[in-house]
Structure formats: C-alpha cells, structure tokens
Amino acid sequence: MSFNEKLSYTEHVVVSPTTDFAIGFADYGLPSDTINVFVDDVLATEAGYTVTRKNNMVVELQPAVASGVVRLQRATNLDASFYRFT
C-alpha cells in the first residue's frame, strides 16, 4: 500500500482476500469529496463489486478482492478546487 499526501490516489496491492481499504488522502472528508475505486484498472462497480464508504478513512468492497491492485482515486471538480483555494 502506498500513501502520498501529494497524490490524488492511494494504491493497495492485494495478496490475500481483502474487503477494507484505507483512503489515505490528505484533507479528505468533505461531503462533496468523491472517490473512484478501480480494481486492476477497471472501475470496481463495472467489475462486479459493491463499493461502500464505511467512514472518512475506509472504503469497503464486496465481495472481497482476492488479488490485484485496488486504486482509490480522488474525483475532483476543478471549479470547486479553484474556489476552495482562492
């Protein structure tokens, strides 16, 4: 698993069945924040997974991901970011 506060994503390398994945973004948790979840570069919902945000720091996938790479990508609205930082 890699966390980098400067990046807009967190990746988890899954080697045994896992359902919970830490978000790891800096300044994450606003109600308008959205995460896109990918399993081996395929959107999780299109790959047959149900994605649930358990809390501000954890996303759950069902069924468990057996192996591969799970990427939690921050979805940003450029206009919202512009107004937030100006």
C-alpha positions as CSV (number, residue, x, y, z in Angstrom):
1,M,0.0,0.0,0.0
2,S,1.3,3.4,-0.8
3,F,0.3,6.7,0.7
4,N,1.4,10.0,-0.7
5,E,-0.3,13.2,0.5
6,K,0.7,15.0,-2.7
7,L,-1.0,12.4,-5.0
8,S,-4.8,12.1,-5.6
9,Y,-4.8,8.4,-5.2
10,T,-3.9,5.5,-2.9
11,E,-3.0,2.1,-4.2
12,H,-3.3,-1.2,-2.3
13,V,-1.6,-4.4,-3.6
14,V,-3.8,-7.2,-2.6
15,V,-2.2,-10.7,-2.0
16,S,-5.0,-12.2,0.2
17,P,-8.8,-11.6,0.2
18,T,-9.4,-8.1,1.5
19,T,-12.6,-6.0,1.8
20,D,-11.5,-2.8,3.6
21,F,-9.1,-0.3,2.1
22,A,-7.7,2.9,3.8
23,I,-8.2,6.1,1.8
24,G,-5.0,7.9,2.8
25,F,-5.6,11.3,1.2
26,A,-4.6,14.5,2.8
27,D,-7.5,16.8,3.6
28,Y,-10.1,14.2,2.6
29,G,-13.6,14.0,4.1
30,L,-15.6,16.9,2.8
31,P,-19.2,15.9,2.0
32,S,-18.5,16.8,-1.7
33,D,-15.5,14.6,-2.0
34,T,-15.9,11.6,-4.2
35,I,-13.7,8.5,-4.7
36,N,-13.5,6.4,-7.8
37,V,-12.4,2.8,-7.0
38,F,-10.6,0.7,-9.6
39,V,-9.6,-3.0,-9.3
40,D,-6.9,-3.8,-11.8
41,D,-7.6,-0.6,-13.8
42,V,-11.4,-1.4,-14.1
43,L,-14.0,0.6,-12.3
44,A,-15.0,-1.6,-9.3
45,T,-18.7,-1.3,-9.9
46,E,-18.2,-2.4,-13.5
47,A,-16.1,-5.3,-12.3
48,G,-19.0,-6.6,-10.1
49,Y,-18.0,-5.1,-6.7
50,T,-20.2,-3.1,-4.4
51,V,-18.4,-0.1,-3.0
52,T,-19.4,1.3,0.4
53,R,-17.7,4.2,2.3
54,K,-17.6,2.9,5.9
55,N,-16.2,6.2,7.3
56,N,-14.0,9.1,6.2
57,M,-10.9,6.8,6.1
58,V,-12.1,3.4,4.9
59,V,-13.8,2.1,1.7
60,E,-15.3,-1.4,1.7
61,L,-15.6,-3.6,-1.4
62,Q,-17.9,-6.7,-1.6
63,P,-17.1,-9.4,-2.4
64,A,-13.6,-9.4,-1.1
65,V,-10.8,-8.7,-3.6
66,A,-8.8,-11.9,-3.9
67,S,-5.7,-10.4,-5.5
68,G,-4.6,-7.5,-7.7
69,V,-4.2,-3.7,-7.3
70,V,-7.0,-1.6,-5.8
71,R,-6.7,2.1,-6.6
72,L,-8.7,4.7,-4.7
73,Q,-8.7,7.8,-6.9
74,R,-10.0,11.2,-5.7
75,A,-12.5,12.7,-8.1
76,T,-12.2,16.4,-8.2
77,N,-14.2,19.2,-9.5
78,L,-11.8,21.8,-10.8
79,D,-14.2,24.7,-10.2
80,A,-14.7,23.6,-6.5
81,S,-11.0,23.3,-6.0
82,F,-10.4,26.7,-7.5
83,Y,-12.9,28.4,-5.2
84,R,-11.7,26.4,-2.2
85,F,-8.1,27.6,-2.6
86,T,-8.7,31.2,-3.7
